C-alpha cells in the first residue's frame, strides 16, 4: 500500500510540474502579445506624427493659395480641419502607446514602463511548422493526468486488501513465575467492503482522462492548422502591401501634393490620395500584428 501511495504521489507531482511549465508558456505568450501591441502602438505614433507633418504642410500651402487668390477660403478651412484631426489622432496614439508599454512592464512586475521597445515583428521564421503536437505541453499534461488516474486505481485496489495487524507483548505467569513473549496477528475478512466503489470511480477517471487527451489532441491540431493558414495569408498580405500597394499609394500622394502646389490638383484630390496612402500603411501595420498573433498562437500550441 505504501508503494501504491508513493507512485500516486509521484504521478501527481509530475502533473503539477507540467502544469507549472504550461503556466510559464502562457506567460511567455502573454509577454509576446503585449510586446507586439507595444511595437504596433509605437508604429501608430510614428504614423500619426507623419500624418500631422503632412497636414501641417498642406494647411500652410492652402493658406498661401488662399492669400494669392488661387483658392477660396473654404480650402484653408478644410485644411485646418484636417490638421486639427491629425493633432487629436497623434495625442490619442501617444496615450495608447504609453498604456501598451505600461502593460508590458507589468508582466515582469515593474511599475515603470520602458522608454521604448525594439521594433521587432514576429514572422513565419520564428516557428517550426513540422512540430510534433503529440509532444506538446498540453498533451503531456493530459497524459500525466491519465497516469495519475491510473496510479490512483492501483492505490484503490491496494486499499481493498485488509490491513494486517500485528501485536506483541510480555506475559507473566504468577503460578510459576515464568515470563512469556506473546505475538499475535489479525486481519479483517472483507465481506462487506472490498472498495469496489473507489476502484470503479478511479477506473472511470482513467477512461475520462484518456478521452480528454484524444479530444485535446484533435483540438490542438485544428487550432494549429487554423493559425498556420492565418500566418500564410497574413505573410502574403504583408509582402503585397510592402512591395506594391504602399509604394504606389505613396507615389500617388506625393504627385498629388506636388501638383496641388502648382495648381494642377485641388485640395480634395490631395486629401483623397493621402487617405489612400494612410489606408495602405495602416493595413500593413494591422497585417503585421495579425501575423505576429498567428506566430504567438503557434508557439503556444507547440510549446514543449
C-alpha positions as CSV (number, residue, x, y, z in Angstrom):
1,X,0.0,0.0,0.0
2,X,2.9,2.4,0.8
3,X,4.4,1.8,-2.7
4,X,1.0,2.4,-4.4
5,X,0.6,5.7,-2.4
6,X,4.1,6.7,-3.4
7,X,3.5,6.1,-7.1
8,X,0.3,8.0,-6.9
9,X,2.0,11.0,-5.2
10,X,4.8,10.9,-7.8
11,X,2.2,11.0,-10.6
12,X,0.5,14.0,-9.1
13,X,3.9,15.7,-8.7
14,X,4.7,15.1,-12.4
15,X,1.3,16.6,-13.3
16,X,1.9,19.6,-11.2
17,X,5.3,20.2,-12.8
18,X,3.8,20.0,-16.3
19,X,1.1,22.4,-15.3
20,X,3.7,24.8,-14.0
21,X,5.5,24.6,-17.4
22,X,2.2,25.4,-19.1
23,X,1.8,28.4,-16.9
24,X,5.3,29.6,-17.9
25,X,4.4,29.0,-21.6
26,X,1.2,31.0,-21.2
27,X,3.1,33.8,-19.5
28,X,5.6,33.9,-22.4
29,X,2.7,34.1,-24.8
30,X,1.2,37.0,-22.9
31,X,4.6,38.8,-23.0
32,X,4.8,38.2,-26.8
33,X,1.3,39.6,-27.3
34,X,2.0,42.6,-25.1
35,X,5.3,43.2,-26.9
36,X,3.6,43.0,-30.3
37,X,1.0,45.6,-29.2
38,X,3.7,47.9,-27.8
39,X,5.5,47.7,-31.2
40,X,2.3,48.3,-33.0
41,X,1.3,51.3,-30.7
42,X,4.8,52.8,-31.3
43,X,4.4,52.4,-35.0
44,X,1.0,54.1,-34.8
45,X,2.6,57.1,-33.1
46,X,5.1,57.3,-35.9
47,X,2.3,57.1,-38.4
48,X,0.3,59.8,-36.7
49,X,3.4,62.0,-36.5
50,X,3.9,61.7,-40.2
51,X,0.3,62.5,-41.0
52,X,0.4,65.6,-38.7
53,X,3.5,66.8,-40.6
54,X,1.9,66.3,-43.9
55,X,-1.3,68.0,-42.9
56,X,0.6,70.9,-41.4
57,X,2.3,71.4,-44.7
58,X,-1.0,71.2,-46.6
59,X,-2.5,73.8,-44.3
60,X,0.4,76.1,-45.0
61,X,0.1,75.7,-48.7
62,X,-3.6,76.2,-48.6
63,X,-3.3,79.4,-46.7
64,X,-0.7,80.7,-49.3
65,X,-3.0,79.8,-52.2
66,X,-6.0,81.5,-50.5
67,X,-4.0,84.6,-49.8
68,X,-2.9,84.8,-53.5
69,X,-6.5,84.3,-54.6
70,X,-6.0,80.9,-56.3
71,X,-8.2,79.0,-53.8
72,X,-11.4,80.1,-52.0
73,X,-11.2,80.5,-48.2
74,X,-13.1,77.3,-47.8
75,X,-10.0,75.4,-48.9
76,X,-7.9,76.8,-46.0
77,X,-10.7,75.9,-43.5
78,X,-10.8,72.3,-44.8
79,X,-7.0,72.0,-44.5
80,X,-7.1,73.4,-40.9
81,X,-9.8,70.9,-40.0
82,X,-7.7,68.1,-41.3
83,X,-4.7,69.5,-39.3
84,X,-6.8,69.5,-36.1
85,X,-7.9,65.9,-36.7
86,X,-4.3,64.9,-37.1
87,X,-3.2,66.6,-33.9
88,X,-6.0,64.8,-32.0
89,X,-5.1,61.5,-33.5
90,X,-1.5,61.9,-32.5
91,X,-2.4,62.6,-28.9
92,X,-4.6,59.5,-28.8
93,X,-1.8,57.4,-30.3
94,X,0.6,58.6,-27.7
95,X,-1.8,57.7,-24.9
96,X,-2.3,54.2,-26.3
97,X,1.4,53.7,-26.8
98,X,2.1,54.6,-23.2
99,X,-0.6,52.2,-22.0
100,X,0.9,49.4,-24.1
101,X,4.4,50.0,-22.6
102,X,2.9,50.1,-19.1
103,X,1.1,46.8,-19.7
104,X,4.3,45.2,-21.0
105,X,6.2,46.3,-17.9
106,X,3.5,44.9,-15.6
107,X,4.1,41.4,-16.9
108,X,7.6,41.4,-15.3
109,X,6.4,43.2,-12.2
110,X,7.6,46.7,-12.9
111,X,5.7,49.9,-12.4
112,X,7.9,51.9,-14.8
113,X,7.3,51.3,-18.5
114,X,10.4,51.0,-20.8
115,X,11.2,54.2,-22.6
116,X,10.8,52.4,-25.9
117,X,10.6,49.0,-27.4
118,X,12.7,47.5,-30.2
119,X,10.6,47.4,-33.4
120,X,10.9,43.7,-34.0
121,X,8.0,41.8,-35.6
122,X,7.5,38.1,-35.2
123,X,7.4,36.3,-38.6
124,X,7.0,32.9,-40.0
125,X,10.7,32.2,-39.5
126,X,10.1,32.1,-35.7
127,X,8.0,28.9,-35.7
128,X,8.6,25.2,-36.5
129,X,6.0,24.0,-39.0
130,X,6.8,20.3,-38.5
131,X,6.1,20.4,-34.8
132,X,5.1,17.2,-33.1
133,X,2.0,18.3,-31.3
134,X,1.7,15.0,-29.5
135,X,4.7,16.1,-27.5
136,X,3.4,19.5,-26.7
137,X,2.9,20.5,-23.0
138,X,-0.8,20.4,-23.2
139,X,-0.8,16.8,-24.4
140,X,1.8,15.9,-21.9
141,X,-0.4,17.3,-19.2
142,X,-3.4,15.2,-20.4
143,X,-1.1,12.1,-20.4
144,X,0.1,13.0,-16.9
145,X,-3.4,13.4,-15.7
146,X,-4.2,9.9,-17.2
147,X,-1.1,8.4,-15.5
148,X,-2.1,10.0,-12.2
149,X,-5.6,8.5,-12.5
150,X,-4.0,5.1,-13.3
151,X,-1.9,5.3,-10.2
152,X,-5.0,6.1,-8.1
153,X,-6.6,2.9,-9.5
154,X,-3.6,0.9,-8.2
155,X,-3.9,2.7,-4.9
156,X,-7.6,1.9,-4.6
157,X,-7.0,-1.7,-5.4
158,X,-4.3,-1.9,-2.7
159,X,-6.8,-0.4,-0.3
160,X,-9.2,-3.3,-1.0
161,X,-6.7,-5.6,0.7
162,X,-7.4,-5.6,4.5
163,X,-4.6,-4.4,6.8
164,X,-2.7,-7.0,8.7
165,X,-2.4,-6.1,12.4
166,X,0.5,-7.5,14.4
167,X,0.7,-7.3,18.2
168,X,3.2,-8.4,20.8
169,X,3.9,-8.2,24.4
170,X,5.2,-9.9,27.6
171,X,3.0,-12.0,29.9
172,X,4.0,-13.2,33.4
173,X,2.5,-16.4,34.9
174,X,2.1,-15.8,38.6
175,X,1.8,-19.5,39.5
176,X,5.2,-20.5,38.1
177,X,6.9,-17.1,37.9
178,X,7.7,-17.5,34.3
179,X,7.6,-14.8,31.7
180,X,6.5,-15.4,28.1
181,X,6.6,-13.2,25.0
182,X,3.3,-13.3,23.1
183,X,2.9,-12.5,19.4
184,X,-0.4,-12.1,17.7
185,X,-1.7,-11.3,14.2
186,X,-5.2,-10.4,12.9
187,X,-6.7,-9.5,9.6
188,X,-10.2,-8.4,8.7
189,X,-12.3,-10.5,6.4
190,X,-13.7,-8.1,3.8
191,X,-17.2,-9.5,3.4
192,X,-19.0,-6.1,3.1
193,X,-16.2,-3.7,1.9
194,X,-13.9,-4.6,-0.9
195,X,-13.6,-0.9,-2.0
196,X,-15.3,-1.7,-5.3
197,X,-16.9,1.8,-5.4
198,X,-13.5,3.5,-5.1
199,X,-11.9,1.3,-7.7
200,X,-14.7,1.8,-10.2
201,X,-14.6,5.6,-9.7
202,X,-10.8,5.6,-10.3
203,X,-11.2,3.4,-13.4
204,X,-13.8,5.8,-14.7
205,X,-11.4,8.7,-14.2
206,X,-8.8,6.9,-16.3
207,X,-11.2,6.5,-19.1
208,X,-12.2,10.1,-18.9
209,X,-8.6,11.3,-18.9
210,X,-7.8,9.2,-21.9
211,X,-10.8,10.6,-23.8
212,X,-9.8,14.2,-22.8
213,X,-6.3,13.5,-24.1
214,X,-7.6,12.4,-27.5
215,X,-10.0,15.3,-27.7
216,X,-7.4,17.8,-26.8
217,X,-5.0,16.4,-29.5
218,X,-7.7,16.9,-32.1
219,X,-8.4,20.5,-30.8
220,X,-4.7,21.4,-30.8
221,X,-4.2,20.1,-34.4
222,X,-7.2,22.1,-35.5
223,X,-6.1,25.3,-33.8
224,X,-2.5,24.8,-35.2
225,X,-3.8,24.4,-38.7
226,X,-6.0,27.5,-38.5
227,X,-3.1,29.6,-37.1
228,X,-0.8,28.2,-39.8
229,X,-3.3,29.2,-42.5
230,X,-3.6,32.6,-40.9
231,X,0.1,33.0,-40.8
232,X,0.4,32.1,-44.5
233,X,-2.3,34.6,-45.5
234,X,-1.0,37.5,-43.4
235,X,2.5,36.9,-44.6
236,X,1.3,37.1,-48.2
237,X,-0.6,40.3,-47.4
238,X,2.4,41.9,-45.7
239,X,4.6,41.2,-48.8
240,X,2.0,42.6,-51.2
241,X,1.4,45.8,-49.2
242,X,5.1,46.3,-48.7
243,X,6.2,45.7,-52.3
244,X,3.3,47.1,-54.3
245,X,0.3,48.7,-52.6
246,X,2.1,51.1,-50.2
247,X,4.8,52.3,-52.6
248,X,2.2,53.0,-55.3
249,X,0.0,54.9,-52.8
250,X,3.0,56.9,-51.5
251,X,3.9,57.9,-55.1
252,X,0.3,58.9,-55.9
253,X,0.1,61.0,-52.7
254,X,3.5,62.7,-53.5
255,X,2.4,63.6,-57.0
256,X,-1.0,64.9,-55.9
257,X,0.7,67.1,-53.2
258,X,3.2,68.3,-55.8
259,X,0.5,69.0,-58.3
260,X,-1.5,70.9,-55.8
261,X,1.4,73.3,-55.2
262,X,1.3,74.2,-58.9
263,X,-2.4,74.3,-59.2
264,X,-2.9,71.1,-61.1
265,X,-5.0,69.4,-58.4
266,X,-7.5,70.5,-55.8
267,X,-7.0,70.1,-52.0
268,X,-9.7,67.3,-52.1
269,X,-7.6,65.4,-54.6
270,X,-4.6,65.7,-52.3
271,X,-6.6,64.6,-49.3
272,X,-8.1,61.6,-51.2
273,X,-4.6,60.5,-52.3
274,X,-3.3,60.9,-48.7
275,X,-6.2,58.9,-47.3
276,X,-5.5,56.1,-49.7
277,X,-1.9,56.1,-48.7
278,X,-2.8,56.1,-45.0
279,X,-5.2,53.2,-45.5
280,X,-2.4,51.2,-47.1
281,X,0.1,51.9,-44.3
282,X,-2.5,51.1,-41.6
283,X,-3.4,47.9,-43.5
284,X,0.3,46.9,-43.5
285,X,0.5,47.6,-39.7
286,X,-2.6,45.5,-39.0
287,X,-1.3,42.7,-41.2
288,X,2.0,42.6,-39.2
289,X,0.0,42.5,-36.0
290,X,-2.2,39.6,-37.3
291,X,0.9,37.8,-38.5
292,X,2.6,38.1,-35.1
293,X,-0.6,36.9,-33.3
294,X,-0.6,33.8,-35.5
295,X,3.1,33.1,-34.7
296,X,2.4,33.5,-31.0
297,X,-0.5,31.1,-31.2
298,X,1.7,28.5,-33.0
299,X,4.5,28.9,-30.4
300,X,2.0,28.4,-27.5
301,X,0.4,25.3,-29.0
302,X,3.7,23.7,-29.9
303,X,5.5,24.5,-26.6
304,X,7.3,21.5,-25.1
